[in-house]
């Protein structure tokens, strides 16, 4: 019961603190944030944009095909990419004995 009372009091204090901060922000900003009242003295016809002329012919669109990707060539020789097991590999248990399980 005591834990519940403590929780309710802490919740109310937090709510009161949040409301206080919100009200303080309102008081500080009510005079600085805002737009002045202005009246528009134009007729509704002057507010609308001028109508665009309709197109007589549709514009033709052409798309250029992209060039093909360049061909890749493989040069002879070792590219140091691995593949072969010459005993110089890295990692766990590399080069440790064992042999066949005959």
N, CA, C and O of each residue as an XYZ file, in Angstrom:
408
protein
N       0.822     -1.189      0.000
C       0.000      0.000      0.000
C       0.872      1.260      0.000
O       0.537      2.261     -0.634
N       1.987      1.193      0.718
C       2.883      2.346      0.788
C       3.535      2.598     -0.571
O       3.727      3.749     -0.963
N       3.879      1.516     -1.296
C       4.477      1.665     -2.619
C       3.506      2.308     -3.595
O       3.909      3.116     -4.432
N       2.248      1.961     -3.495
C       1.238      2.531     -4.379
C       1.070      4.018     -4.116
O       0.953      4.806     -5.055
N       1.058      4.407     -2.855
C       0.925      5.817     -2.497
C       2.130      6.617     -3.000
O       1.969      7.731     -3.498
N       3.319      6.060     -2.872
C       4.529      6.718     -3.369
C       4.470      6.885     -4.881
O       4.834      7.934     -5.412
N       4.012      5.856     -5.565
C       3.909      5.915     -7.027
C       2.909      6.983     -7.472
O       3.167      7.710     -8.431
N       1.782      7.081     -6.789
C       0.769      8.076     -7.140
C       1.305      9.487     -6.896
O       1.080     10.381     -7.712
N       2.004      9.694     -5.794
C       2.548     11.019     -5.490
C       3.614     11.420     -6.512
O       3.625     12.557     -6.985
N       4.500     10.495     -6.848
C       5.537     10.793     -7.848
C       4.891     11.085     -9.202
O       5.350     11.976     -9.916
N       3.861     10.371     -9.561
C       3.160     10.621    -10.824
C       2.510     11.984    -10.853
O       2.579     12.684    -11.863
N       1.875     12.374     -9.749
C       1.227     13.692     -9.694
C       2.257     14.823     -9.720
O       2.027     15.853    -10.354
N       3.378     14.640     -9.042
C       4.435     15.660     -9.075
C       4.988     15.798    -10.489
O       5.250     16.911    -10.943
N       5.168     14.677    -11.191
C       5.648     14.731    -12.566
C       4.653     15.412    -13.491
O       5.039     16.207    -14.349
N       3.388     15.105    -13.318
C       2.345     15.733    -14.131
C       2.278     17.233    -13.869
O       2.133     18.022    -14.803
N       2.383     17.627    -12.608
C       2.371     19.045    -12.259
C       3.598     19.750    -12.840
O       3.493     20.881    -13.315
N       4.749     19.098    -12.807
C       5.958     19.684    -13.396
C       5.833     19.857    -14.895
O       6.228     20.892    -15.433
N       5.289     18.858    -15.583
C       5.116     18.957    -17.038
C       4.134     20.062    -17.397
O       4.355     20.802    -18.356
N       3.058     20.181    -16.638
C       2.077     21.237    -16.901
C       2.689     22.605    -16.650
O       2.404     23.552    -17.383
N       3.531     22.722    -15.621
C       4.183     24.001    -15.327
C       5.128     24.406    -16.444
O       5.159     25.570    -16.841
N       5.884     23.471    -16.943
C       6.810     23.770    -18.050
C       6.039     24.164    -19.305
O       6.436     25.091    -20.012
N       4.955     23.475    -19.582
C       4.140     23.813    -20.751
C       3.526     25.192    -20.638
O       3.505     25.939    -21.617
N       3.025     25.547    -19.463
C       2.434     26.875    -19.269
C       3.501     27.961    -19.359
O       3.253     29.028    -19.920
N       4.672     27.701    -18.818
C       5.751     28.686    -18.894
C       6.166     28.915    -20.346
O       6.433     30.051    -20.738
N       6.222     27.864    -21.138
C       6.553     28.019    -22.555
C       5.485     28.816    -23.281
O       5.803     29.607    -24.169
N       4.239     28.624    -22.922
C       3.148     29.377    -23.534
C       3.262     30.860    -23.190
O       3.108     31.717    -24.060
N       3.532     31.159    -21.921
C       3.622     32.548    -21.491
C       4.782     33.258    -22.185
O       4.651     34.413    -22.588
N       5.902     32.578    -22.324
C       7.066     33.201    -22.944
C       6.829     33.435    -24.431
O       7.238     34.468    -24.961
N       6.185     32.509    -25.106
C       6.100     32.588    -26.565
C       4.824     33.221    -27.094
O       4.704     33.398    -28.307
N       3.887     33.561    -26.265
C       2.620     34.073    -26.817
C       2.761     35.436    -27.466
O       1.984     35.772    -28.359
N       3.730     36.225    -27.040
C       3.922     37.533    -27.651
C       4.928     37.509    -28.794
O       4.938     38.427    -29.614
N       5.759     36.503    -28.871
C       6.814     36.505    -29.869
C       6.475     35.679    -31.100
O       6.990     35.964    -32.181
N       5.630     34.673    -30.972
C       5.316     33.816    -32.096
C       3.921     34.184    -32.585
O       2.949     34.131    -31.831
N       3.841     34.549    -33.830
C       2.539     34.884    -34.385
C       2.715     35.683    -35.651
O       3.791     36.218    -35.919
N       1.682     35.760    -36.410
C       1.719     36.543    -37.635
C       0.741     37.699    -37.491
O      -0.319     37.554    -36.884
N       1.094     38.817    -38.039
C       0.169     39.951    -37.948
C      -1.070     39.715    -38.810
O      -1.031     38.987    -39.802
N      -2.142     40.337    -38.414
C      -3.385     40.201    -39.161
C      -3.308     41.100    -40.385
O      -3.080     42.304    -40.269
N      -3.499     40.511    -41.552
C      -3.507     41.282    -42.787
C      -4.764     40.932    -43.561
O      -5.275     39.815    -43.481
N      -5.238     41.888    -44.293
C      -6.426     41.656    -45.108
C      -6.023     41.675    -46.580
O      -5.244     42.525    -47.012
N      -6.552     40.747    -47.327
C      -6.283     40.662    -48.752
C      -7.298     41.549    -49.460
O      -8.507     41.378    -49.301
N      -6.795     42.490    -50.237
C      -7.692     43.424    -50.926
C      -7.697     43.172    -52.419
O      -7.649     44.108    -53.218
N      -7.755     41.916    -52.788
C      -7.823     41.545    -54.193
C      -9.141     40.829    -54.437
O      -9.705     40.199    -53.542
N      -9.609     40.939    -55.651
C     -10.827     40.209    -55.987
C     -10.474     38.737    -56.208
O      -9.318     38.434    -56.500
N     -11.414     37.832    -56.083
C     -11.120     36.410    -56.305
C     -10.574     36.116    -57.697
O      -9.815     35.162    -57.865
N     -10.939     36.906    -58.690
C     -10.427     36.688    -60.046
C      -8.931     37.010    -60.138
O      -8.220     36.418    -60.950
N      -8.458     37.928    -59.326
C      -7.050     38.295    -59.355
C      -6.184     37.287    -58.597
O      -4.971     37.239    -58.801
N      -6.784     36.500    -57.745
C      -6.030     35.516    -56.973
C      -5.720     34.253    -57.769
O      -4.737     33.570    -57.484
N      -6.537     33.938    -58.753
C      -6.349     32.704    -59.515
C      -5.250     32.905    -60.555
O      -5.120     33.995    -61.113
N      -4.456     31.865    -60.822
C      -3.419     31.992    -61.852
C      -4.032     32.033    -63.250
O      -5.163     31.597    -63.465
N      -3.259     32.568    -64.193
C      -3.705     32.644    -65.573
C      -3.736     31.231    -66.149
O      -2.850     30.420    -65.879
N      -4.753     30.950    -66.937
C      -4.857     29.613    -67.539
C      -3.747     29.405    -68.560
O      -3.401     30.305    -69.325
N      -3.212     28.220    -68.550
C      -2.158     27.874    -69.504
C      -2.781     27.493    -70.839
O      -3.902     26.989    -70.899
N      -2.026     27.746    -71.915
C      -2.509     27.354    -73.231
C      -2.371     25.846    -73.386
O      -1.366     25.280    -72.955
N      -3.340     25.191    -73.981
C      -3.217     23.746    -74.185
C      -2.138     23.442    -75.222
O      -1.914     24.229    -76.142
N      -1.488     22.330    -75.074
C      -0.454     21.915    -76.031
C      -1.093     21.471    -77.334
O      -2.139     20.823    -77.352
N      -0.447     21.831    -78.399
C      -0.983     21.423    -79.701
C      -0.459     20.045    -80.095
O      -1.211     19.221    -80.615
N       0.819     19.790    -79.853
C       1.386     18.483    -80.162
C       2.109     17.971    -78.922
O       2.783     18.739    -78.235
N       1.975     16.713    -78.641
C       2.689     16.188    -77.469
C       4.196     16.153    -77.747
O       4.633     15.897    -78.869
N       4.940     16.405    -76.742
C       6.393     16.401    -76.887
C       6.883     14.967    -77.033
O       6.485     14.081    -76.277
N       7.750     14.753    -78.013
C       8.293     13.419    -78.240
C       9.450     13.192    -77.275
O      10.342     14.030    -77.144
N       9.419     12.063    -76.614
C      10.508     11.747    -75.696
C      11.319     10.596    -76.266
O      10.773      9.576    -76.687
N      12.593     10.776    -76.269
C      13.486      9.714    -76.736
C      14.411      9.365    -75.596
O      14.885     10.238    -74.869
N      14.661      8.095    -75.451
C      15.564      7.639    -74.408
C      16.755      6.964    -75.067
O      16.609      6.075    -75.906
N      17.910      7.402    -74.671
C      19.132      6.806    -75.196
C      19.414      5.520    -74.425
O      19.255      5.467    -73.206
N      19.828      4.504    -75.139
C      20.171      3.254    -74.469
C      21.555      3.399    -73.850
O      22.460      3.950    -74.477
N      21.726      2.912    -72.633
C      23.035      3.042    -72.006
C      24.052      2.143    -72.697
O      23.688      1.097    -73.235
N      25.314      2.535    -72.687
C      26.338      1.716    -73.331
C      26.509      0.410    -72.558
O      26.266      0.363    -71.353
N      26.928     -0.651    -73.253
C      27.119     -1.926    -72.560
C      28.275     -1.826    -71.579
O      29.180     -1.015    -71.774
N      28.260     -2.633    -70.534
C      29.366     -2.575    -69.574
C      30.656     -3.066    -70.226
O      30.614     -3.891    -71.139
N      31.788     -2.569    -69.769
C      33.062     -2.976    -70.376
C      33.340     -4.448    -70.089
O      32.992     -4.976    -69.033
N      33.968     -5.080    -71.051
C      34.301     -6.496    -70.900
C      35.455     -6.632    -69.916
O      36.390     -5.831    -69.931
N      35.388     -7.642    -69.066
C      36.466     -7.869    -68.109
C      37.370     -8.962    -68.639
O      36.917     -9.956    -69.206
N      38.632     -8.754    -68.444
C      39.595     -9.746    -68.897
C      40.360    -10.274    -67.692
O      40.581     -9.550    -66.721
N      40.760    -11.533    -67.758
C      41.519    -12.160    -66.690
C      42.927    -12.396    -67.205
O      43.136    -13.054    -68.225
N      43.889    -11.843    -66.475
C      45.279    -12.026    -66.880
C      45.810    -13.312    -66.269
O      45.426    -13.685    -65.161
N      46.703    -13.997    -67.000
C      47.258    -15.224    -66.441
C      48.179    -14.903    -65.265
O      48.770    -13.826    -65.194
N      48.285    -15.843    -64.365
C      49.160    -15.657    -63.225
C      48.371    -15.671    -61.926
O      47.146    -15.789    -61.928
N      49.085    -15.548    -60.826
C      48.450    -15.598    -59.519
C      47.883    -14.225    -59.172
O      48.591    -13.220    -59.239
N      46.626    -14.189    -58.809
C      46.011    -12.935    -58.440
C      45.951    -12.760    -56.924
O      45.331    -11.817    -56.432
N      46.581    -13.649    -56.197
C      46.620    -13.632    -54.739
C      45.215    -13.689    -54.149
O      44.978    -13.168    -53.059
N      44.319    -14.295    -54.836
C      42.947    -14.383    -54.350
C      42.668    -15.656    -53.598
O      41.534    -15.871    -53.171
N      43.634    -16.492    -53.420
C      43.401    -17.730    -52.689
C      43.056    -18.838    -53.655
O      43.559    -18.873    -54.778
N      42.227    -19.713    -53.237
C      41.813    -20.808    -54.105
C      42.675    -22.027    -53.891
O      42.156    -23.081    -53.524
N      43.953    -21.927    -54.104
C      44.860    -23.058    -53.917
C      45.292    -23.158    -52.466
O      45.375    -22.140    -51.780
N      45.567    -24.360    -51.984
C      45.985    -24.541    -50.603
C      47.472    -24.835    -50.596
O      47.903    -25.969    -50.803
N      48.253    -23.774    -50.349
C      49.695    -23.963    -50.324
C      50.237    -24.030    -48.903
O      51.451    -23.986    -48.701
N      49.349    -24.137    -47.912
C      49.779    -24.274    -46.532
C      50.066    -22.955    -45.849
O      50.505    -22.952    -44.698
N      49.837    -21.840    -46.509
C      50.131    -20.553    -45.903
C      48.859    -19.816    -45.507
O      48.857    -18.592    -45.376
N      47.806    -20.546    -45.323
C      46.532    -19.911    -45.011
C      46.471    -19.359    -43.611
O      47.319    -19.657    -42.770
N      45.467    -18.558    -43.371
C      45.265    -17.967    -42.060
C      44.055    -18.605    -41.416
O      43.235    -19.226    -42.092
N      43.944    -18.452    -40.116
C      42.767    -18.954    -39.422
C      43.117    -19.982    -38.379
O      44.285    -20.292    -38.145
N      42.098    -20.494    -37.769
C      42.296    -21.460    -36.699
C      42.683    -22.824    -37.249
O      42.201    -23.254    -38.297
N      43.552    -23.482    -36.526
C      43.954    -24.860    -36.792
C      44.563    -25.054    -38.176
O      44.570    -26.167    -38.701
N      45.071    -23.984    -38.765
C      45.732    -24.146    -40.053
C      47.152    -24.629    -39.809
O      47.843    -24.103    -38.936
N      47.592    -25.610    -40.557
C      48.962    -26.068    -40.475
C      49.251    -26.990    -39.302
O      50.395    -27.397    -39.094
N      48.232    -27.317    -38.545
C      48.458    -28.217    -37.431
C      48.337    -29.646    -37.950
O      47.520    -29.927    -38.826
N      49.116    -30.504    -37.430
C      49.206    -31.877    -37.905
C      47.885    -32.610    -37.936
O      46.821    -32.018    -37.756
N      47.965    -33.856    -38.157
C      46.738    -34.626    -38.195
C      46.843    -35.722    -39.190
O      46.778    -36.895    -38.822
N      47.002    -35.394    -40.429
C      47.122    -36.416    -41.448
C      45.776    -37.084    -41.706
O      44.721    -36.568    -41.338
N      45.848    -38.252    -42.352
C      44.635    -38.976    -42.683
C      44.152    -39.803    -41.501
O      44.927    -40.139    -40.605
N      42.885    -40.122    -41.509
C      42.307    -40.970    -40.462
C      42.226    -42.416    -40.951
O      41.157    -43.021    -40.878
N      43.302    -42.971    -41.436
C      43.297    -44.332    -41.951
C      43.376    -45.341    -40.857
O      43.383    -46.543    -41.125
